[in-house]
Amino acid sequence: MARIFVVEDDAPIRNEVIEVLERQGFEVSYCLTFDRVVDDILAARPDLVLLDLTLPGTDGQLICRELRQQSDIPVIVLTSRVTEVDEVMSMTMGADDFIPKPYSARVLVARVQALLRRVQGSGETSHELVHNGVSLDLSRSTATAVDTGRSIELTKNEMRILSLLIGHAGTIVSREAIMRDLWDSDAFVDDNTLTVNINRLRATLEKIGITGYLTTHRGRGYSV
C-alpha cells in the first residue's frame, strides 16, 4: 500500500483529497501546522507528497526546494495558483507534476498512480535521505558512504535512529524523542538501552569509514 502525505491548509479540500485517496487504497497522512512541513514529511516516510502552494506562513515552492535538498520523494503540486510562472517555478524547485484546482478525482488518482509507476519503473528510490556524505536508503535499510560507495545494512533500531537524526539534521534531537520513536514511549525504558543503540550505530557506520557522524550533546540529545 503506497503512502501519500498531503500538505493542504484548507480543511474541506484536504478532507476531500484524503477521502478520494483512501477509497483507492492509499494510506494517507497529513500535517495540521506548517512551520516544520519538511520534517513532518520525512518523519512520515511517504511514497509521494501532494503539496499546495499557498500555505500559512510559508510557500509550497520553498517547501519543495527544501525537501529536494534532503530527499527524492515524488511531489505533485495541487494548487489554485495556475499561472504558467507558478507551474514553471514549481518544476524548477523539484516538483514532478502540477495539477490545477478545481481538479477531477479521477485525474488526481490517475496522476498519482502514474507518477508512482514511473518512479518504480525507473528504478529510482523515493526513500533516500542524503546528508553530509551519508546516503540512507529507507527501503533497503542501508547506509552508504557517498565518497567511497561502501554500504552496510542497518538493524531496525539503527535505521530508525539514523533516519530520525538525518530528518532533523542541524538540530538536536532529545533522547526522549528518540526513545518515543523507537519504542513508542519514553517510559519504562532503561536510559542505558538508548546509549547502547547509539554506540552500535556508531560502530556500524565506522565499518564503512564514517566516523564522528553522530554528535552527543550531554543532557540534551544527539545530532548529525
C-alpha positions as CSV (number, residue, x, y, z in Angstrom):
1,M,0.0,0.0,0.0
2,A,1.5,3.3,-1.1
3,R,1.7,6.1,1.5
4,I,0.7,9.6,0.5
5,F,1.4,12.8,2.5
6,V,-1.0,15.7,2.0
7,V,0.1,19.3,2.6
8,E,-3.1,21.4,2.4
9,D,-4.3,24.0,4.8
10,D,-7.9,24.2,3.5
11,A,-9.7,21.6,5.7
12,P,-12.6,20.8,3.3
13,I,-10.2,20.3,0.4
14,R,-7.8,18.3,2.5
15,N,-10.6,16.0,3.7
16,E,-11.8,15.5,0.2
17,V,-8.4,14.6,-1.1
18,I,-7.9,12.2,1.8
19,E,-11.3,10.5,1.2
20,V,-10.5,10.1,-2.6
21,L,-7.1,8.6,-1.9
22,E,-8.3,6.3,0.9
23,R,-11.1,4.9,-1.3
24,Q,-8.4,3.9,-3.8
25,G,-6.5,2.0,-1.1
26,F,-3.8,4.6,-0.3
27,E,-2.5,5.2,3.2
28,V,-2.8,8.9,3.8
29,S,-1.1,11.2,6.4
30,Y,-1.1,15.0,6.6
31,C,0.0,18.0,8.7
32,L,-2.1,20.5,10.5
33,T,0.6,23.0,11.2
34,F,3.0,24.4,8.6
35,D,6.1,25.5,10.5
36,R,8.0,22.2,10.1
37,V,6.5,20.7,7.0
38,V,9.6,19.1,5.6
39,D,10.4,17.5,9.0
40,D,6.8,16.1,9.1
41,I,7.1,14.7,5.6
42,L,10.4,13.0,6.3
43,A,9.2,11.5,9.6
44,A,6.1,10.1,7.8
45,R,8.3,8.4,5.1
46,P,5.7,8.7,2.3
47,D,5.9,7.3,-1.2
48,L,4.5,10.6,-2.6
49,V,3.6,14.1,-1.5
50,L,0.6,16.2,-2.6
51,L,1.6,19.8,-2.0
52,D,-0.4,23.0,-2.0
53,L,1.5,26.2,-2.9
54,T,-0.4,28.8,-0.8
55,L,0.2,27.9,2.9
56,P,0.0,30.0,6.1
57,G,3.4,31.4,7.0
58,T,5.3,29.7,4.2
59,D,5.1,28.8,0.5
60,G,4.9,25.4,-1.2
61,Q,7.6,26.1,-3.6
62,L,10.1,26.8,-0.8
63,I,9.0,23.6,0.9
64,C,9.5,21.7,-2.3
65,R,13.1,23.1,-2.7
66,E,13.9,22.3,1.0
67,L,12.5,18.7,0.6
68,R,14.6,18.2,-2.6
69,Q,17.8,19.0,-0.7
70,Q,17.1,16.0,1.6
71,S,15.0,13.5,-0.4
72,D,13.8,12.3,-3.8
73,I,10.2,11.7,-2.7
74,P,8.0,12.4,-5.7
75,V,6.0,15.6,-5.3
76,I,2.7,16.6,-7.1
77,V,1.7,20.3,-6.7
78,L,-2.0,20.6,-6.2
79,T,-3.0,24.3,-6.3
80,S,-5.3,27.0,-7.4
81,R,-2.3,29.1,-8.4
82,V,-2.4,28.1,-12.1
83,T,-0.3,30.6,-13.9
84,E,2.5,29.4,-16.2
85,V,5.0,31.1,-13.9
86,D,3.7,29.1,-10.9
87,E,4.0,25.8,-12.9
88,V,7.5,26.5,-14.2
89,M,8.7,27.6,-10.7
90,S,7.2,24.5,-9.1
91,M,9.0,22.3,-11.6
92,T,12.2,24.3,-11.1
93,M,12.0,23.8,-7.4
94,G,11.7,20.0,-7.9
95,A,8.1,19.1,-8.3
96,D,7.3,16.1,-10.5
97,D,3.8,17.1,-11.6
98,F,1.3,20.0,-11.4
99,I,-2.4,19.7,-11.0
100,P,-4.6,22.8,-11.0
101,K,-7.7,23.2,-8.8
102,P,-10.5,22.5,-9.2
103,Y,-9.5,19.0,-10.1
104,S,-11.2,15.8,-11.1
105,A,-10.9,13.0,-8.5
106,R,-10.2,10.6,-11.4
107,V,-7.5,12.8,-12.8
108,L,-5.9,13.1,-9.3
109,V,-5.8,9.4,-8.7
110,A,-4.6,8.7,-12.2
111,R,-1.7,11.2,-11.9
112,V,-0.7,9.8,-8.5
113,Q,-0.7,6.2,-9.8
114,A,1.2,7.2,-13.0
115,L,3.9,9.0,-11.0
116,L,4.3,6.1,-8.6
117,R,4.6,3.7,-11.6
118,R,7.1,6.0,-13.3
119,V,9.3,6.2,-10.2
120,Q,9.1,2.5,-9.5
121,G,9.7,1.6,-13.2
122,S,12.8,3.8,-13.4
123,G,14.4,2.0,-10.5
124,E,14.6,5.3,-8.6
125,T,14.0,5.2,-4.8
126,S,11.6,7.5,-3.2
127,H,13.0,6.6,0.2
128,E,16.5,8.1,0.2
129,L,17.9,10.7,2.6
130,V,21.3,12.2,2.0
131,H,23.2,14.3,4.5
132,N,26.9,15.3,4.9
133,G,28.3,12.4,2.9
134,V,25.9,9.7,4.1
135,S,23.1,8.3,1.9
136,L,20.4,6.4,3.7
137,D,18.1,4.1,1.7
138,L,15.0,3.6,3.8
139,S,13.5,1.0,1.5
140,R,16.6,-1.3,1.7
141,S,17.7,-0.3,5.3
142,T,21.3,0.5,4.2
143,A,23.7,3.4,4.8
144,T,26.3,4.3,2.2
145,A,29.4,6.5,2.4
146,V,28.9,8.8,-0.6
147,D,32.6,9.4,-1.3
148,T,33.6,5.7,-1.4
149,G,30.3,3.9,-2.2
150,R,30.7,1.5,0.7
151,S,27.4,0.3,2.1
152,I,26.2,-1.6,5.1
153,E,22.9,-2.9,6.2
154,L,21.4,-1.4,9.4
155,T,19.3,-3.1,12.1
156,K,15.7,-1.8,12.6
157,N,16.8,0.4,15.5
158,E,19.9,1.7,13.8
159,M,17.7,2.6,10.8
160,R,15.1,4.4,12.9
161,I,17.7,6.4,14.9
162,L,19.7,7.5,11.8
163,S,16.6,8.4,9.7
164,L,15.2,10.5,12.6
165,L,18.5,12.3,13.1
166,I,19.0,13.0,9.4
167,G,15.4,14.1,9.1
168,H,16.2,16.7,11.7
169,A,19.7,17.5,10.5
170,G,21.2,20.6,12.1
171,T,19.1,20.4,15.2
172,I,19.4,18.4,18.4
173,V,17.0,15.5,18.8
174,S,16.4,14.8,22.5
175,R,16.9,11.3,24.0
176,E,13.2,11.3,24.9
177,A,12.2,11.9,21.3
178,I,14.4,9.1,20.0
179,M,13.1,6.7,22.6
180,R,9.5,7.6,21.7
181,D,10.3,6.9,18.1
182,L,12.0,3.6,18.8
183,W,9.6,2.2,21.5
184,D,6.5,4.4,21.2
185,S,7.2,5.6,24.7
186,D,9.9,7.2,26.8
187,A,8.7,5.5,29.9
188,F,9.8,2.1,31.3
189,V,12.8,2.1,29.1
190,D,16.3,1.9,30.6
191,D,18.1,5.0,29.6
192,N,21.2,2.9,29.0
193,T,19.4,1.0,26.3
194,L,19.4,4.0,24.1
195,T,23.1,4.6,24.7
196,V,23.8,1.1,23.7
197,N,21.8,1.5,20.5
198,I,23.6,4.8,19.7
199,N,27.0,3.2,20.2
200,R,26.1,0.3,18.0
201,L,25.0,2.7,15.2
202,R,28.4,4.5,15.5
203,A,30.2,1.2,15.3
204,T,28.2,0.1,12.3
205,L,28.9,3.4,10.4
206,E,32.6,3.1,11.3
207,K,32.7,-0.2,9.3
208,I,32.2,1.8,6.1
209,G,34.6,4.6,7.1
210,I,32.1,7.0,8.6
211,T,33.5,8.4,11.8
212,G,32.3,11.2,14.1
213,Y,29.0,11.4,12.3
214,L,26.8,11.4,15.4
215,T,27.3,14.2,17.9
216,T,26.4,13.8,21.6
217,H,25.1,16.8,23.4
218,R,25.3,16.0,27.0
219,G,22.0,16.3,28.8
220,R,20.2,17.3,25.6
221,G,20.4,14.6,22.9
222,Y,22.1,13.9,19.6
223,S,22.5,15.5,16.2
224,V,24.1,14.9,12.8
